């Protein structure tokens, strides 16, 4: 099917979005900028590759170009700029096409450039794209749906610098626009390109809790971890109580004696489960943190015992050590 017939077979809204053409191209608006300025398919693929953006197939670019051509003055601008860009002339700008973009100042800067390798300079905070360590955290946070205030706080802790909401939104709009993706589409987006630099990061945070995301990037606070583990503990208790048809009012995590009764009960309940040993250890670990015994203290006790056991005895001392 040629481009002309394809465009007639699909309907587009005022922003060039096509309900019948469900592409997974999170940087679609950035690709549109390149297309409107006259960049050819191979040149666009090279820019995407050089910036380590989400991989594109040639067919993805062709479909986005069809969207661009379907907008008013879109085809005129593309055709004119393909010739002008090759000849090194000033590019043609359509005000109607310009209005399609949420951040037109980026559009204006892009149309002033005559070389594809300079396009990243159109963005005020280009490090959000070029610094892969920063972009890794940024894209994972957007994928997870982390709120901007918590993202901003984590960004300052991790990189010791500030980021404003306009920079954040601009990056989302041009490079990682997945706001309307449901969980299934996010899963498909991740699995489509295992070679993407952040593939393993996405797999580690997608579908998990906010604390998992923040812990993965080493910026979760102690209170967030403690509250998360308390919730896990209580959820697991409730789940086991429902399975064993025991009223949750009979138990509480606030008192040691009640916890011991719970533990004894679940020792019996979990004996036939494959993961019994794991859950018992997990509950003991979480309860230790809830009652104030920190991870540091537990590690400190273990190291103390290891040093005692491995200590070389004096000449007049028996080589036997016992745990306290």
C-alpha positions as CSV (number, residue, x, y, z in Angstrom):
1,X,0.0,0.0,0.0
2,X,1.6,3.3,-1.0
3,X,1.7,6.4,1.3
4,X,-1.2,8.1,-0.4
5,X,-3.6,5.2,0.0
6,X,-2.3,4.5,3.5
7,X,-3.0,8.0,4.7
8,X,-6.6,7.9,3.3
9,X,-7.2,4.6,5.1
10,X,-6.4,6.0,8.5
11,X,-7.8,9.0,10.5
12,X,-5.7,11.4,12.4
13,X,-6.5,14.0,15.1
14,X,-5.3,17.6,15.2
15,X,-1.9,16.4,16.6
16,X,-1.2,13.7,14.1
17,X,-2.1,10.9,16.4
18,X,-3.6,7.9,14.6
19,X,-5.9,5.5,16.6
20,X,-5.6,2.8,13.9
21,X,-1.8,3.0,13.8
22,X,-0.6,1.9,17.3
23,X,3.1,2.6,17.2
24,X,5.5,2.1,20.1
25,X,7.8,5.0,19.4
26,X,8.3,6.9,22.7
27,X,10.4,9.6,20.9
28,X,7.9,10.1,18.1
29,X,7.8,13.9,18.5
30,X,11.5,14.1,18.2
31,X,11.4,12.0,15.1
32,X,8.8,14.4,13.7
33,X,11.1,17.3,14.2
34,X,13.7,15.6,12.1
35,X,11.2,14.7,9.4
36,X,9.9,18.2,9.1
37,X,13.4,19.6,8.8
38,X,14.0,17.4,5.8
39,X,16.1,14.6,7.3
40,X,16.0,11.3,5.4
41,X,15.3,7.9,6.8
42,X,19.0,6.8,7.0
43,X,20.0,10.1,8.6
44,X,17.2,9.7,11.2
45,X,18.3,6.2,12.1
46,X,21.9,7.4,12.5
47,X,20.8,10.2,14.9
48,X,18.8,7.8,17.0
49,X,21.7,5.3,17.1
50,X,24.2,8.0,18.0
51,X,22.1,9.3,20.9
52,X,21.2,5.8,22.1
53,X,17.5,6.5,21.8
54,X,14.9,3.8,21.7
55,X,15.6,1.8,18.5
56,X,13.5,2.4,15.4
57,X,12.8,0.3,12.4
58,X,12.6,1.9,8.9
59,X,8.9,1.1,8.9
60,X,8.4,3.1,12.1
61,X,10.0,6.2,10.4
62,X,7.9,5.7,7.3
63,X,4.7,5.5,9.4
64,X,5.6,8.7,11.3
65,X,6.3,10.4,8.0
66,X,2.8,9.5,6.8
67,X,1.4,11.2,9.9
68,X,3.5,14.3,9.2
69,X,2.4,14.4,5.6
70,X,-1.3,14.1,6.6
71,X,-1.1,17.4,8.7
72,X,-1.9,20.7,7.0
73,X,1.2,22.0,5.2
74,X,3.1,18.9,6.4
75,X,3.9,17.5,3.0
76,X,4.8,20.9,1.7
77,X,7.3,21.5,4.5
78,X,8.9,18.1,4.2
79,X,9.3,18.3,0.4
80,X,10.7,21.8,0.5
81,X,13.2,21.2,3.3
82,X,14.5,18.0,1.9
83,X,15.7,20.1,-1.1
84,X,16.8,23.1,1.1
85,X,18.7,20.9,3.6
86,X,20.7,19.2,0.8
87,X,21.6,22.6,-0.7
88,X,22.5,24.2,2.6
89,X,19.7,26.8,2.4
90,X,17.5,28.2,5.2
91,X,14.6,25.9,5.9
92,X,11.0,26.5,5.2
93,X,8.8,26.9,8.3
94,X,5.0,26.4,8.3
95,X,3.2,28.1,11.2
96,X,0.5,25.5,11.0
97,X,3.0,22.7,11.5
98,X,4.7,24.7,14.3
99,X,1.5,24.8,16.2
100,X,1.5,21.0,16.4
101,X,4.3,21.0,18.9
102,X,3.8,21.7,22.7
103,X,7.3,23.3,23.0
104,X,7.6,25.4,19.8
105,X,10.9,27.0,20.9
106,X,12.6,23.6,20.3
107,X,10.9,23.5,16.9
108,X,12.3,26.9,16.1
109,X,15.8,25.9,17.1
110,X,15.7,22.7,15.1
111,X,14.7,24.5,11.9
112,X,17.7,26.8,12.2
113,X,20.1,23.9,12.1
114,X,21.6,22.6,8.8
115,X,23.4,19.5,10.2
116,X,21.8,16.5,11.8
117,X,24.6,16.0,14.2
118,X,23.8,19.3,15.9
119,X,20.1,18.6,16.7
120,X,20.7,17.8,20.3
121,X,21.8,21.4,20.9
122,X,18.2,22.5,20.4
123,X,17.5,21.3,24.0
124,X,18.5,23.5,26.9
125,X,19.3,20.6,29.2
126,X,20.9,18.3,26.7
127,X,22.5,16.2,29.4
128,X,19.2,14.6,30.1
129,X,19.7,12.9,26.7
130,X,23.5,12.6,26.4
131,X,24.3,11.5,30.0
132,X,23.2,7.9,30.0
133,X,23.4,7.6,33.8
134,X,21.0,10.5,34.3
135,X,18.7,9.3,31.5
136,X,18.7,5.8,32.9
137,X,17.1,7.1,36.1
138,X,14.9,9.5,34.3
139,X,13.4,6.9,31.9
140,X,12.9,4.4,34.7
141,X,11.1,6.9,36.8
142,X,8.8,7.9,33.9
143,X,8.2,4.2,33.1
144,X,7.3,3.5,36.7
145,X,5.1,6.7,37.0
146,X,7.1,8.3,39.9
147,X,5.6,11.6,40.8
148,X,7.7,14.6,39.9
149,X,8.2,15.9,43.5
150,X,9.6,12.5,44.6
151,X,11.6,12.3,41.3
152,X,13.0,15.8,41.9
153,X,14.0,14.9,45.4
154,X,15.7,11.7,44.3
155,X,17.5,13.5,41.4
156,X,19.0,16.0,43.9
157,X,20.2,13.2,46.2
158,X,21.7,11.1,43.4
159,X,23.2,13.8,41.1
160,X,23.6,16.7,43.6
161,X,21.9,19.1,41.2
162,X,18.4,20.5,40.6
163,X,16.0,19.8,37.7
164,X,12.8,21.8,37.1
165,X,9.5,20.5,35.9
166,X,9.7,22.1,32.5
167,X,12.9,20.2,31.7
168,X,11.3,17.0,32.9
169,X,8.2,17.5,30.9
170,X,10.1,18.5,27.8
171,X,12.2,15.4,27.9
172,X,9.0,13.2,28.3
173,X,7.3,15.0,25.4
174,X,10.1,14.6,22.9
175,X,12.0,11.5,24.0
176,X,10.0,9.3,26.3
177,X,6.3,9.9,25.8
178,X,4.7,6.8,27.3
179,X,2.0,8.5,29.4
180,X,-0.9,6.8,27.7
181,X,0.7,3.3,27.8
182,X,-1.0,0.6,29.9
183,X,1.0,-2.1,31.7
184,X,0.7,-4.5,28.7
185,X,2.1,-1.9,26.3
186,X,4.9,-1.0,28.7
187,X,5.8,-4.7,28.9
188,X,5.8,-5.0,25.1
189,X,7.9,-1.8,24.8
190,X,10.5,-3.2,27.1
191,X,10.6,-6.7,25.5
192,X,10.7,-5.4,21.9
193,X,14.4,-4.3,22.1
194,X,16.5,-6.3,24.6
195,X,19.6,-4.5,23.1
196,X,18.4,-1.1,24.5
197,X,20.9,0.2,27.0
198,X,18.3,0.4,29.8
199,X,16.6,-3.0,29.2
200,X,17.9,-4.6,32.3
201,X,17.0,-1.6,34.4
202,X,13.5,-1.6,33.0
203,X,13.0,-5.2,33.8
204,X,14.2,-4.6,37.4
205,X,11.7,-1.8,38.2
206,X,8.7,-2.3,35.9
207,X,5.7,-3.6,37.8
208,X,7.3,-3.4,41.2
209,X,6.8,-0.9,44.1
210,X,8.1,2.6,44.4
211,X,10.5,1.5,47.1
212,X,11.9,-1.1,44.8
213,X,12.6,1.6,42.2
214,X,14.2,4.0,44.7
215,X,16.2,1.2,46.3
216,X,17.4,0.1,42.9
217,X,19.0,3.6,42.4
218,X,20.1,3.7,46.1
219,X,18.0,6.7,47.0
220,X,15.3,5.2,49.1
221,X,15.1,6.7,52.6
222,X,15.2,4.5,55.7
223,X,11.6,5.4,56.6
224,X,10.4,4.4,53.1
225,X,12.1,1.1,53.4
226,X,10.7,0.5,56.9
227,X,7.2,1.4,55.9
228,X,7.3,-0.7,52.8
229,X,8.6,-3.8,54.8
230,X,5.9,-3.2,57.4
231,X,3.2,-3.2,54.7
232,X,4.7,-6.3,53.2
233,X,4.6,-8.0,56.6
234,X,1.1,-7.0,57.3
235,X,-0.1,-7.9,53.8
236,X,1.5,-11.3,54.1
237,X,-0.1,-11.9,57.6
238,X,-3.5,-10.9,56.3
239,X,-3.1,-13.1,53.3
240,X,-2.1,-16.1,55.4
241,X,-5.0,-15.4,57.8
242,X,-7.5,-15.4,55.0
243,X,-6.1,-18.7,53.6
244,X,-6.4,-20.4,57.0
245,X,-9.8,-18.8,57.8
246,X,-8.5,-17.0,60.9
247,X,-9.7,-13.6,61.9
248,X,-7.2,-10.8,61.5
249,X,-8.5,-9.3,64.8
250,X,-6.8,-12.1,66.7
251,X,-3.3,-10.9,65.7
252,X,-1.2,-7.8,65.9
253,X,2.4,-7.0,64.8
254,X,2.8,-4.6,67.7
255,X,3.6,-7.0,70.5
256,X,6.3,-9.6,70.7
257,X,4.1,-12.2,72.3
258,X,1.5,-11.9,69.6
259,X,4.2,-12.2,67.0
260,X,5.5,-15.3,68.5
261,X,2.1,-16.9,68.4
262,X,1.8,-15.9,64.8
263,X,5.1,-17.3,63.9
264,X,4.3,-20.6,65.6
265,X,1.1,-20.8,63.7
266,X,2.8,-20.1,60.4
267,X,5.5,-22.6,61.1
268,X,2.8,-25.2,60.9
269,X,0.9,-23.6,58.1
270,X,3.9,-23.2,55.8
271,X,5.5,-26.6,56.4
272,X,4.0,-28.0,53.2
273,X,4.8,-25.0,51.0
274,X,7.7,-24.9,48.7
275,X,8.8,-21.4,49.9
276,X,8.2,-22.0,53.6
277,X,11.8,-21.4,54.5
278,X,12.1,-18.2,52.5
279,X,8.9,-16.7,54.0
280,X,9.9,-17.5,57.6
281,X,13.3,-15.8,57.1
282,X,11.6,-12.9,55.4
283,X,9.2,-12.4,58.2
284,X,11.9,-12.7,60.9
285,X,14.0,-10.1,59.0
286,X,11.2,-7.6,58.6
287,X,10.0,-8.0,62.2
288,X,13.6,-7.4,63.4
289,X,13.5,-4.1,61.5
290,X,10.1,-3.1,62.8
291,X,11.1,-3.7,66.4
292,X,14.2,-1.5,65.9
293,X,17.0,-4.0,65.2
294,X,18.6,-2.4,62.1
295,X,20.2,-4.1,59.2
296,X,23.5,-2.6,60.4
297,X,23.3,-4.1,63.8
298,X,22.4,-7.6,62.4
299,X,25.5,-7.4,60.1
300,X,27.6,-6.1,63.0
301,X,26.6,-9.1,65.2
302,X,27.4,-11.5,62.3
303,X,30.8,-10.0,61.7
304,X,31.5,-10.2,65.4
305,X,30.9,-13.9,65.5
306,X,32.9,-14.5,62.4
307,X,35.9,-12.7,63.9
308,X,35.6,-14.7,67.1
309,X,35.4,-18.0,65.3
310,X,38.2,-17.3,62.9
311,X,40.5,-15.6,65.5
312,X,43.9,-17.3,65.7
313,X,44.4,-18.5,69.4
314,X,47.4,-17.5,71.6
315,X,50.0,-20.2,72.1
316,X,48.7,-21.1,75.6
317,X,45.0,-21.0,74.5
318,X,42.8,-23.9,73.3
319,X,41.7,-23.6,69.7
320,X,38.0,-23.9,70.6
321,X,35.6,-21.0,70.5
322,X,32.0,-20.9,71.3
323,X,29.3,-18.5,70.3
324,X,27.9,-16.3,73.0
